[in-house]
Amino acid sequence: MTNPIPAKMKAAVLFGPDDLRVVEKDVPTPVAYEVLIKVMSCAICGTDPTVLKGNWPSRPPFGTFTPGHEFSGEVVALGPYVEDYKIGDRIAIETHKGCGFCRNCKEGHYTICLNYGKNESGHRHYGFTADGGYAQYVAVHISNLYRIADNVSYDEAALVTTASCVHYAIDLAGGFLGGEVVAVFGPGPIGLMAVELAKALGAVKVFLTGTRENRLAVGLEVGADRVIDINEEDVVKTILAETGGLGVDIAFECSGNKIASEQAFRVIRKGGRISIIGDPHEEVSLNLRDFVLFEMKATGVRGEGNGDTRRSLAMVSSGKLNVKPLISHHFPLENIGEAFETYTQRKGGAIKVIINPN
């Protein structure tokens, strides 16, 4: 028998810039077309430290807001009109919910909803503009739910947002063909997932660049064919030499680093593509003449869209995608401060750090 839902819960609340405290908070009541989720796992994302600084657009007021957007859990209560889910369902979530009626949403681009942050419009960005998963319970709209197969753990399901972000990046870049050559810049969680997805989808050779020996080693474990330590080798010369001067079919820039972004553009072949997943904070210099004359294509990506959460979960369940090597640490909710310190300072080779609220 399911335990009764308490009136109060533990939740991490942002009280000011980098002031995240675990406090007692009311358990939310799901409204129409929402379910209440008992959060089992919530992974720290590379965007979370930026959210914690308090300058994210449309962030709820300090003292009220609970971040966290890569989470999974169990459905424990149903709001009105919910028919497709039942209590006890194991689910993963997609963080973006568009308003549904703006031009972008109507065209399927709900991750760039034109009513971003306007909760009154129906828009939600869980963990950014609406309460997220660093809590024992959270209410989520049914359009954001995906059932987890029995052979997928809650920890694995929490990482599906990372996987589906890369999956969506591939979609936006024009898809992926077996036999292509790929370069991935940055061996963080997104970059490592890009390596694994590229191999799972048929890449014949995947280059991975970075500096940290432990992360490059994980890259080899998840499928990289060639790792390049940028402190030891010239990335552009190496990739061009090993592709016969042709370059790669597609490059994924996952670091947000200015130099890496510039290098990524220099290693794609004529007619090639680049997917910019990292969040750059500096201006990048590009040779636009080459970009034009060589008919290159570049796309950005924001979050996970196009049903790629479902597809990524299916790949995890089928064994085509193994996210376990990326999970490095676990912490209870009470120790979320230590968890963020471990993540940001990369203590103990931290890659994906998971909070387990329940």
N, C-alpha and C positions, 0 to 999 in steps of 0.2 A: 504494500500500500504506500502511495506517495506521501511523504511527510508534508504536513501543513505548511503553507507559505507564511513566513513571518511578516510582521508589520515593518520591521526595521532590518537593515542589512549593513554590511561593511562595504564602503566604496572609497576609492581614491578620488579626492576632490581637489581641483586646482584653485588655490586661494590667492595666487599672485604669480609673477614670473618665476618659474622653477620652484614654486612652493606647492608641492603635491603632498597632501596629507590623507591618511586613511582615517575616515570618520564614520559615524553612524548616520544613515540616511534612510528616508522612507523607501520601501520597496515600491517601484512604479506599478501602476495599474494599467494593463493594456487596454487601449481604446479600440474603436472599430478597425478591423483588419490587422490588428497587432496580436502578437503572442508575447508572453513573458518567458524569458529564457533564464535558466539557472546556468550561469557561466562556469564552465569547467576549465577552459584554457584561453588565455589571451596573450598573444605574442607581442613583444615590443618591436615596433617598426622604426625604420630610420627617420621617418617623418615625425615621430612622437616627440623627440627632444625639441623640435621647432614648435610644436603645439604647446609644449610645456613652458616655452618662453612667453606665451600669452599674447602673441601678436598675430594669431591666425585670423583671417577675415571671418566675421560673423560668429566668432566664438561666444558662447553663452557667458554670462557674468561670472567673475571670480567668486568663489565661495559656493557655487552651485553646480559647476560643470565637472563631469567625469569623462576623461579621455579613454582611448583604447579602441582600436577598430579591427584588429585581427583576432576574432574570437569565435569560439564554438561552445555548444552546451546542449542542454536538454529543455524541451518545451514543458513548462509546468503549469501554465494557465493560458486560456484562450480569451481573446477579446470578442466583442460582438461580430457576427457574420463570418467568422473563421470556420471554414468547412474542410479545407484541404490538408490541415495539420491536426494532430491529436496530441494530447498530453503523453509524454514519454518519448516523442520523436527526438532523435539525435540530429542536430543541425549544425551547419556552418553558415556564416553570413557573408553577404556582399555589402560593402560599406556605403555605396552610393545608392540613394533613391531619388530619382528626379521628380519634379512636380507632375510630369505626365502630359502637360498641355502646352509648354513653350515650344518654339520651333525646334530647338535641339532635341528635346525629349521626343517630339513627334517623329523626328528622323532617326531615333534610336540612340542618340548621343546623350544619354542621361548623366554621364559623368561630368559633362560640361553644361549642366542645366542652367538656363538663363535666370532662374529664380534661386540660385545658390544661396543658401543660408536663410531663406525666407520660410520659416517653419509653417507660417500661416498658409503658404501655397501648397503645402504637402511635401516640400523638399526636405530630405534628411541626408546628412553626411555623418553617420554614426562615428563618434569619437573625435569629431571635429566641430560640427555645429549642433550636434545633438548628443546626449549622453551615450557613452560607449561601454566597453567591456571590462574596464578595471573596477569591477564591482561584482557582488555576488549574484545580482539579478539585473536584467535590462529588458526593456520592452522594444520590440523590433517589428517593423511592418512585414507582412507575409511575402511581399515582392522581393525581399532581401534574403529569404531563407532557402537553403539547399539541404536536403537530407543527406546524412552521412551513411555510407555502407557499413555493415557490421564489422568489416575487417579494417576499418579506418579509425584510428584513435582520435580522441579529442585534440591532443597535441598536434597530430598530423593535420587535422582539419583546420586548426588555427592558422596554419601556414598556407592554406589554399589561396588566401588573398594575395600573397607574394607570388604564387604560381600563376594565378589568373591575371595579374597585372602584366606579367611577361607575355602570357598567352594573348592578351588583348593588344599588346604592343606589336606582336607578330601579325595579328589581323590588320591593324592600322597601317603596317608597313607593306601590305599587299600580299600577305600570306607567306607560305614557306613550302619549298619543294625539296623532296629527298635528293641527296647528292650535292647540296649546296655547301659552300665553305663559309664559315662564320667567325667573326671576331667579337669577343666580349671584353669590354673595358671595365674593370673593377670587380674584385672577387668578394663583394659583400653579399648579403642574402639574395638580392635581386640578381646580381651577376651570376652567382652560383646556380640560381634557378634557371637563368637564361641558358647557361651551359647545358644543364640537364634536359630542358625542354627541347633545345636545338638537336641534341643527340636523339632524344626520343622520337622526334619528328623526322629524322632521317638525314641530319647533317653528316657529311662525309668527313669533315675536319673542323674542329673548333679550337680556336686560339683563345687563351684567357690571359689577360695582363693584370699586373698588380705588384705590390711590394711585400706583402706579408707572407712569409714562407708557409705558415700553418694554413692560411686560407687558399693559397695556391695548391697545397697538398690536398685539401678538400675538393678543389676544382678537378684535380686528377681523379679523385675517387668518384665524382659524379659524372665524369665523362669527357673532360677536356683532353684533347689529343696533344696539345702543346701549351705549356704555360711559359709566360715571359715575365721575368722579374725586370721591371722597368729601370731598376738601379744597376742592372747588370748588362742589359741589351738595349739596343735602339729598336723600339717597337715597330716603327714604320719600315725601316730597312729589313728587319727580320721577317715581317709578314709578307712584304713584297718579294723578298728573296725566296721564301718558301711557297709562294704561289706563282712562281715563274714570272714575276713582274706584273701579273694580272690584277691582284688584289682580291678581296673577299666579296662574296655576293651580298652579304648583309652584315652590318656591324651594330652591336648593341652597346650604347654608351650608358653605363649603369653607375658611374662614380660621381657624377656632378662636377667633376674636376675640369677646369678650363683646358689644361694641356691635353688631357685624355680626349676631350671633345674634339679638339683640333686634330689630334692624331687619327681619331676614328674616321673623320672625313677624308683623310689622306690615304687610307688603306682600302677603301671600297673601290671596286672596279668601275669601269665605264658602264653606265646603266645600272649600277648597284644601288643599294638602299642603306639608310642608316636610321635606326630607331633610338631616339634620345629618351631614356627612361630616368636617368639621374636628374636631380633638381639643381641646375647650375646657379651659382650666386655671383658669377663674374661674366663679363662680356667675352664672347668667343670670337676670334678672328678667323674668317673663312675666305677661301679663294672662290668667290661666287662665279667667276668666269669659267673655271673648271666645272663647277657644279652645273652651270647652264649647258656648256658645250658637251659635257659628257653625260647629259641626261640623267643625273643622279636624282634620287628621291629621298626626302627626309620627313620623318613624322615624330611628333611628340606623343605622349600617352599620359592620361591622368586616371589612375586607379584601374579598376577591372570592369569591363563592360561586355556587351555582346554575348551574354550567356557563357562566358569563358570560365566562370566559377564552376558551373556544372561540368564542363569538359575537363577542367583541371582535377576536380574531385574524382571523376571517372578514371583519369590516368593514374591517380594515386591508388585507387581501389584495385585497378588491374595490374599494378606493379610496374607500369611504364614510367612512373615518376616516383622516386624514393626521396622523400623530404627528411627522413630521419637523420642523415649525416649533418644537416644544418642545425639541428636542435642541440644546443650546447649546455644550457643551464635552465633550472627551474627554481622558482621562488614562490612562497605563499604571498597573498595580497599584503599582509602586514609588513613584508620586507620589500615593498615595491621601490623604495628609495635605494636600497642596496642593489636591486635588480637593474635600475637605470644606471647606477654607477658602474656596475659590471659591464653593461652594454656599451655605454658611451666611452669608457676607458678600455674596452676590449680585454677585460681581465680574464685570465684563464682561457684565452683563445675564443672569447665569446663571439658567437655568430647570431643565432636566434635564441633570445632569452624569453622564457615563457612564465607568465604569472598564472598560478592556479588558485582562483578565489574560493573554490569550494572543495 
